[in-house]
Amino acid sequence: MIKRYSSLFAGHIDLDDMGQDATPANERRYTDAQLATIFDKTEALASVMDKHGYHALWLAEHHFQREGYECIPNVMMMGVHLAHLTKSLKIGCGFNITPMWHPLRLAEDYAMADHMTKGRIIFGVGRGYHTREVESLGGPLLDKEANRDIFEEQVEILFKAFHEAEFSHQGKYYTLPAEVPYRGYDLTELTLVPRPLNLPVECWQPVVSATDRGLDFMIKHGIKGIIGGGSALMAEGSVKSFQAAHERAGQATAMGENLCFGISYHLAPTREQAIAEATPYFEEHAKMFAPLGFLGRLDDGQIDTLARRGGMKDAGLPSLRDACNAGSWYCGPPEGFVEFLQELGEKFPGLEDVNVQSSMGTPLDVMLEQLQWFAEDVKPKVA
């Protein structure tokens, strides 16, 4: 049964043109003043969501994005700020990309945020997908095995630091504490100061490839999963794999339990109007994310074609209408979205959390309108 509604905001500024015939993604450039508008924009979203009873606003950690798409480099710092401006809204870290952090600095920052907000920051970890970000900040990404290895070791350290009063660690990448003398004794353990206020720590991670190794690691640490919209969600493959990982660990779960589904949507009086209004936003999203593998595997020719004005159709990418037909998007009137979510809840009876989100590029005024409309005409009517 769906109990909580949240929304994801990856951090895009209001763009000056959008869609497949607009400025190509790699050619966008904005001034520092334009990029800094992200702060007022995020505050406005948090205010409306808090007023209308949403559970959480999820933010994404990203770096160096002069193109204006994902412009929040520290989601915990932003979360502490937003928690002090709102009454009950939680702020989700979606996600802290651990290969760009030292795990103990990340643990300290989260613990402080947990204390300062009295538990209103939701912890989340991820492996990353932008080579420009991860590799520039010292982590591996091109080497997928190394990326997985360091991620798993870092998460092990994070959970030791959170949940053990004194801890040590010896691994491939880290020896903690450093083997040094300290004030007359040999250092053998550390204590995180402060440890989080709320233990055990609730942690979330994106479910992308849904490999047995990755899912088994999540279940071992009690990490919950967020699944974005798209064919993987609607085909049930990732959901079934997540449930199977619980079964391998001896845990019985219902379909959808310990998961959050992300659903992109746009409300309008009719389906046709909704598709027409949201198509530029959908196309801008595709220009940004398709070369990174989020709309399926593309060859070099498709990526080159997509980088040109008007190249989306020539690259063979799906349209927003295709996405709606596949069930990865909802476009239409509120009553149709109520039915969509009720059917989702029946199909996945363990599902309690849903993210409803506007596409990359959607202007602030449209996002605010959509969040209010959903809260008033959809959320209270879903059984």
BADO-107476 format. One record per residue (C-alpha): x, y, z; residue number from 1. Coordinates in steps of 0.5 Angstrom, whole numbers, plus 500, padded with zeros to 3 digits. Each point is the difference from the previous one (the first is absolute). Last residue first. Example, Ala and Ser with C-alpha at 12.3 -4.5 7.8 and 13.67 -1.06 7.14 Angstrom:
<keros>
KERO; 527; 498; 514; 2;
KERO; 498; 493; 502; 1;
</keros>
This chain:
<keros>
KERO; 486; 508; 496; 383;
KERO; 503; 506; 496; 382;
KERO; 496; 506; 501; 381;
KERO; 504; 504; 504; 380;
KERO; 506; 500; 496; 379;
KERO; 496; 502; 493; 378;
KERO; 496; 506; 500; 377;
KERO; 503; 505; 506; 376;
KERO; 508; 497; 500; 375;
KERO; 500; 499; 493; 374;
KERO; 498; 507; 498; 373;
KERO; 504; 503; 505; 372;
KERO; 506; 496; 498; 371;
KERO; 499; 501; 492; 370;
KERO; 499; 508; 501; 369;
KERO; 506; 500; 504; 368;
KERO; 504; 496; 495; 367;
KERO; 497; 505; 494; 366;
KERO; 502; 506; 504; 365;
KERO; 507; 497; 501; 364;
KERO; 501; 499; 492; 363;
KERO; 500; 492; 498; 362;
KERO; 507; 499; 497; 361;
KERO; 501; 493; 503; 360;
KERO; 494; 497; 501; 359;
KERO; 495; 501; 505; 358;
KERO; 500; 495; 506; 357;
KERO; 495; 495; 504; 356;
KERO; 504; 496; 505; 355;
KERO; 496; 494; 503; 354;
KERO; 501; 497; 506; 353;
KERO; 496; 494; 504; 352;
KERO; 500; 494; 495; 351;
KERO; 499; 494; 503; 350;
KERO; 494; 498; 496; 349;
KERO; 503; 501; 493; 348;
KERO; 495; 499; 495; 347;
KERO; 495; 503; 504; 346;
KERO; 504; 506; 502; 345;
KERO; 501; 501; 492; 344;
KERO; 493; 499; 499; 343;
KERO; 498; 506; 505; 342;
KERO; 506; 504; 497; 341;
KERO; 497; 500; 493; 340;
KERO; 493; 501; 502; 339;
KERO; 502; 506; 504; 338;
KERO; 504; 502; 494; 337;
KERO; 494; 500; 496; 336;
KERO; 496; 504; 504; 335;
KERO; 505; 505; 500; 334;
KERO; 499; 501; 493; 333;
KERO; 506; 498; 495; 332;
KERO; 507; 498; 499; 331;
KERO; 503; 495; 504; 330;
KERO; 507; 497; 498; 329;
KERO; 504; 494; 501; 328;
KERO; 493; 496; 498; 327;
KERO; 503; 498; 493; 326;
KERO; 494; 504; 496; 325;
KERO; 502; 506; 504; 324;
KERO; 507; 499; 498; 323;
KERO; 498; 499; 493; 322;
KERO; 496; 506; 500; 321;
KERO; 506; 504; 503; 320;
KERO; 504; 498; 494; 319;
KERO; 505; 494; 500; 318;
KERO; 507; 501; 497; 317;
KERO; 502; 498; 493; 316;
KERO; 506; 505; 500; 315;
KERO; 497; 503; 494; 314;
KERO; 494; 502; 504; 313;
KERO; 504; 503; 505; 312;
KERO; 505; 504; 496; 311;
KERO; 496; 506; 499; 310;
KERO; 506; 504; 502; 309;
KERO; 506; 496; 500; 308;
KERO; 503; 496; 506; 307;
KERO; 495; 494; 499; 306;
KERO; 503; 499; 493; 305;
KERO; 507; 499; 504; 304;
KERO; 497; 495; 505; 303;
KERO; 496; 496; 495; 302;
KERO; 506; 499; 496; 301;
KERO; 504; 498; 506; 300;
KERO; 496; 495; 501; 299;
KERO; 494; 501; 506; 298;
KERO; 498; 495; 505; 297;
KERO; 493; 501; 503; 296;
KERO; 497; 507; 502; 295;
KERO; 504; 501; 507; 294;
KERO; 507; 498; 496; 293;
KERO; 504; 507; 501; 292;
KERO; 499; 502; 493; 291;
KERO; 492; 500; 502; 290;
KERO; 500; 504; 506; 289;
KERO; 501; 507; 498; 288;
KERO; 497; 500; 493; 287;
KERO; 495; 495; 503; 286;
KERO; 498; 505; 505; 285;
KERO; 499; 506; 495; 284;
KERO; 496; 496; 496; 283;
KERO; 495; 498; 506; 282;
KERO; 500; 508; 502; 281;
KERO; 498; 502; 493; 280;
KERO; 495; 494; 499; 279;
KERO; 497; 502; 507; 278;
KERO; 494; 505; 497; 277;
KERO; 498; 496; 494; 276;
KERO; 500; 493; 504; 275;
KERO; 496; 504; 505; 274;
KERO; 495; 503; 495; 273;
KERO; 499; 493; 497; 272;
KERO; 499; 496; 506; 271;
KERO; 494; 505; 502; 270;
KERO; 499; 505; 506; 269;
KERO; 507; 501; 501; 268;
KERO; 505; 496; 505; 267;
KERO; 507; 499; 499; 266;
KERO; 504; 494; 502; 265;
KERO; 507; 496; 502; 264;
KERO; 499; 494; 504; 263;
KERO; 505; 498; 505; 262;
KERO; 499; 494; 504; 261;
KERO; 502; 499; 507; 260;
KERO; 502; 493; 503; 259;
KERO; 500; 496; 507; 258;
KERO; 494; 496; 498; 257;
KERO; 499; 500; 492; 256;
KERO; 497; 493; 500; 255;
KERO; 499; 498; 507; 254;
KERO; 506; 498; 504; 253;
KERO; 503; 493; 503; 252;
KERO; 507; 501; 503; 251;
KERO; 504; 494; 500; 250;
KERO; 506; 503; 496; 249;
KERO; 499; 497; 494; 248;
KERO; 493; 502; 500; 247;
KERO; 501; 507; 501; 246;
KERO; 505; 500; 494; 245;
KERO; 494; 497; 496; 244;
KERO; 495; 506; 502; 243;
KERO; 505; 504; 497; 242;
KERO; 501; 496; 494; 241;
KERO; 492; 500; 499; 240;
KERO; 500; 508; 501; 239;
KERO; 506; 501; 495; 238;
KERO; 496; 495; 495; 237;
KERO; 493; 503; 501; 236;
KERO; 499; 502; 492; 235;
KERO; 498; 506; 503; 234;
KERO; 506; 502; 504; 233;
KERO; 505; 498; 495; 232;
KERO; 496; 503; 494; 231;
KERO; 500; 507; 503; 230;
KERO; 499; 504; 507; 229;
KERO; 506; 500; 505; 228;
KERO; 501; 495; 505; 227;
KERO; 502; 502; 507; 226;
KERO; 502; 494; 505; 225;
KERO; 501; 499; 507; 224;
KERO; 507; 499; 504; 223;
KERO; 499; 495; 505; 222;
KERO; 508; 498; 500; 221;
KERO; 499; 493; 498; 220;
KERO; 494; 502; 495; 219;
KERO; 504; 505; 497; 218;
KERO; 506; 496; 499; 217;
KERO; 496; 494; 497; 216;
KERO; 497; 505; 495; 215;
KERO; 507; 502; 497; 214;
KERO; 502; 493; 500; 213;
KERO; 494; 497; 497; 212;
KERO; 500; 506; 494; 211;
KERO; 494; 505; 500; 210;
KERO; 504; 504; 495; 209;
KERO; 496; 506; 502; 208;
KERO; 497; 500; 508; 207;
KERO; 502; 507; 503; 206;
KERO; 502; 500; 507; 205;
KERO; 497; 501; 507; 204;
KERO; 502; 500; 507; 203;
KERO; 496; 501; 506; 202;
KERO; 505; 500; 506; 201;
KERO; 499; 496; 506; 200;
KERO; 501; 504; 504; 199;
KERO; 497; 507; 500; 198;
KERO; 505; 506; 503; 197;
KERO; 505; 498; 495; 196;
KERO; 507; 499; 503; 195;
KERO; 504; 506; 502; 194;
KERO; 505; 499; 500; 193;
KERO; 502; 493; 497; 192;
KERO; 504; 496; 504; 191;
KERO; 507; 497; 498; 190;
KERO; 504; 494; 502; 189;
KERO; 507; 497; 500; 188;
KERO; 504; 507; 501; 187;
KERO; 507; 498; 504; 186;
KERO; 501; 504; 506; 185;
KERO; 503; 506; 503; 184;
KERO; 496; 505; 497; 183;
KERO; 499; 497; 494; 182;
KERO; 505; 495; 496; 181;
KERO; 498; 498; 493; 180;
KERO; 497; 495; 496; 179;
KERO; 494; 504; 497; 178;
KERO; 494; 498; 503; 177;
KERO; 497; 497; 495; 176;
KERO; 504; 497; 494; 175;
KERO; 496; 502; 494; 174;
KERO; 500; 498; 493; 173;
KERO; 501; 492; 500; 172;
KERO; 497; 499; 507; 171;
KERO; 502; 501; 507; 170;
KERO; 495; 503; 504; 169;
KERO; 499; 502; 508; 168;
KERO; 494; 502; 504; 167;
KERO; 498; 503; 507; 166;
KERO; 493; 502; 502; 165;
KERO; 498; 496; 494; 164;
KERO; 494; 501; 496; 163;
KERO; 501; 506; 496; 162;
KERO; 508; 499; 499; 161;
KERO; 499; 493; 498; 160;
KERO; 494; 502; 495; 159;
KERO; 504; 505; 497; 158;
KERO; 506; 495; 499; 157;
KERO; 496; 495; 497; 156;
KERO; 498; 505; 495; 155;
KERO; 507; 502; 498; 154;
KERO; 502; 493; 499; 153;
KERO; 494; 499; 496; 152;
KERO; 501; 506; 496; 151;
KERO; 507; 499; 499; 150;
KERO; 499; 493; 497; 149;
KERO; 494; 502; 495; 148;
KERO; 504; 506; 497; 147;
KERO; 506; 495; 500; 146;
KERO; 496; 495; 496; 145;
KERO; 497; 506; 495; 144;
KERO; 507; 503; 498; 143;
KERO; 497; 506; 497; 142;
KERO; 498; 502; 506; 141;
KERO; 506; 501; 505; 140;
KERO; 500; 505; 506; 139;
KERO; 504; 506; 500; 138;
KERO; 496; 506; 500; 137;
KERO; 501; 501; 492; 136;
KERO; 499; 492; 499; 135;
KERO; 493; 501; 504; 134;
KERO; 497; 506; 497; 133;
KERO; 502; 500; 492; 132;
KERO; 499; 493; 500; 131;
KERO; 493; 501; 502; 130;
KERO; 496; 494; 502; 129;
KERO; 501; 499; 507; 128;
KERO; 501; 495; 505; 127;
KERO; 494; 501; 505; 126;
KERO; 498; 502; 507; 125;
KERO; 494; 502; 504; 124;
KERO; 499; 503; 507; 123;
KERO; 493; 503; 501; 122;
KERO; 501; 507; 504; 121;
KERO; 494; 502; 504; 120;
KERO; 503; 497; 507; 119;
KERO; 500; 505; 505; 118;
KERO; 503; 505; 494; 117;
KERO; 506; 502; 504; 116;
KERO; 501; 493; 503; 115;
KERO; 499; 496; 493; 114;
KERO; 504; 506; 496; 113;
KERO; 506; 499; 505; 112;
KERO; 500; 492; 499; 111;
KERO; 499; 501; 493; 110;
KERO; 507; 504; 499; 109;
KERO; 503; 496; 505; 108;
KERO; 499; 493; 496; 107;
KERO; 502; 504; 493; 106;
KERO; 506; 502; 503; 105;
KERO; 501; 493; 503; 104;
KERO; 499; 497; 493; 103;
KERO; 505; 505; 496; 102;
KERO; 495; 502; 494; 101;
KERO; 500; 500; 493; 100;
KERO; 500; 493; 500; 99;
KERO; 494; 500; 505; 98;
KERO; 495; 504; 495; 97;
KERO; 495; 503; 505; 96;
KERO; 493; 498; 497; 95;
KERO; 494; 502; 500; 94;
KERO; 502; 503; 506; 93;
KERO; 492; 501; 503; 92;
KERO; 498; 506; 503; 91;
KERO; 494; 499; 505; 90;
KERO; 494; 505; 500; 89;
KERO; 497; 501; 507; 88;
KERO; 501; 507; 502; 87;
KERO; 504; 504; 494; 86;
KERO; 505; 505; 500; 85;
KERO; 505; 497; 505; 84;
KERO; 499; 493; 496; 83;
KERO; 502; 504; 494; 82;
KERO; 507; 502; 502; 81;
KERO; 501; 493; 503; 80;
KERO; 498; 497; 494; 79;
KERO; 505; 505; 495; 78;
KERO; 506; 498; 505; 77;
KERO; 498; 493; 499; 76;
KERO; 499; 500; 492; 75;
KERO; 507; 503; 499; 74;
KERO; 501; 502; 493; 73;
KERO; 493; 502; 497; 72;
KERO; 501; 502; 493; 71;
KERO; 497; 494; 496; 70;
KERO; 498; 503; 493; 69;
KERO; 503; 507; 499; 68;
KERO; 505; 498; 495; 67;
KERO; 505; 503; 504; 66;
KERO; 499; 493; 504; 65;
KERO; 507; 500; 504; 64;
KERO; 497; 495; 506; 63;
KERO; 494; 496; 501; 62;
KERO; 497; 498; 507; 61;
KERO; 492; 498; 499; 60;
KERO; 494; 503; 504; 59;
KERO; 494; 496; 502; 58;
KERO; 495; 504; 503; 57;
KERO; 496; 496; 506; 56;
KERO; 493; 498; 503; 55;
KERO; 496; 505; 496; 54;
KERO; 495; 503; 504; 53;
KERO; 497; 506; 496; 52;
KERO; 504; 506; 504; 51;
KERO; 506; 496; 500; 50;
KERO; 500; 499; 493; 49;
KERO; 499; 507; 498; 48;
KERO; 505; 502; 504; 47;
KERO; 505; 495; 498; 46;
KERO; 499; 502; 493; 45;
KERO; 501; 507; 501; 44;
KERO; 507; 499; 504; 43;
KERO; 502; 496; 494; 42;
KERO; 499; 506; 495; 41;
KERO; 503; 505; 505; 40;
KERO; 506; 496; 500; 39;
KERO; 501; 498; 493; 38;
KERO; 500; 507; 498; 37;
KERO; 507; 499; 501; 36;
KERO; 501; 497; 493; 35;
KERO; 498; 507; 497; 34;
KERO; 504; 504; 504; 33;
KERO; 506; 496; 499; 32;
KERO; 499; 501; 492; 31;
KERO; 497; 494; 496; 30;
KERO; 503; 496; 494; 29;
KERO; 496; 495; 496; 28;
KERO; 504; 497; 494; 27;
KERO; 500; 493; 503; 26;
KERO; 493; 499; 501; 25;
KERO; 498; 503; 493; 24;
KERO; 496; 507; 499; 23;
KERO; 493; 499; 498; 22;
KERO; 497; 495; 495; 21;
KERO; 500; 494; 504; 20;
KERO; 496; 504; 506; 19;
KERO; 502; 506; 504; 18;
KERO; 501; 507; 500; 17;
KERO; 502; 505; 505; 16;
KERO; 501; 495; 506; 15;
KERO; 498; 500; 507; 14;
KERO; 505; 498; 504; 13;
KERO; 501; 492; 501; 12;
KERO; 501; 497; 507; 11;
KERO; 498; 493; 500; 10;
KERO; 494; 501; 503; 9;
KERO; 496; 493; 502; 8;
KERO; 493; 500; 503; 7;
KERO; 497; 497; 506; 6;
KERO; 494; 496; 502; 5;
KERO; 499; 495; 506; 4;
KERO; 495; 495; 501; 3;
KERO; 499; 496; 494; 2;
KERO; 497; 493; 502; 1;
</keros>
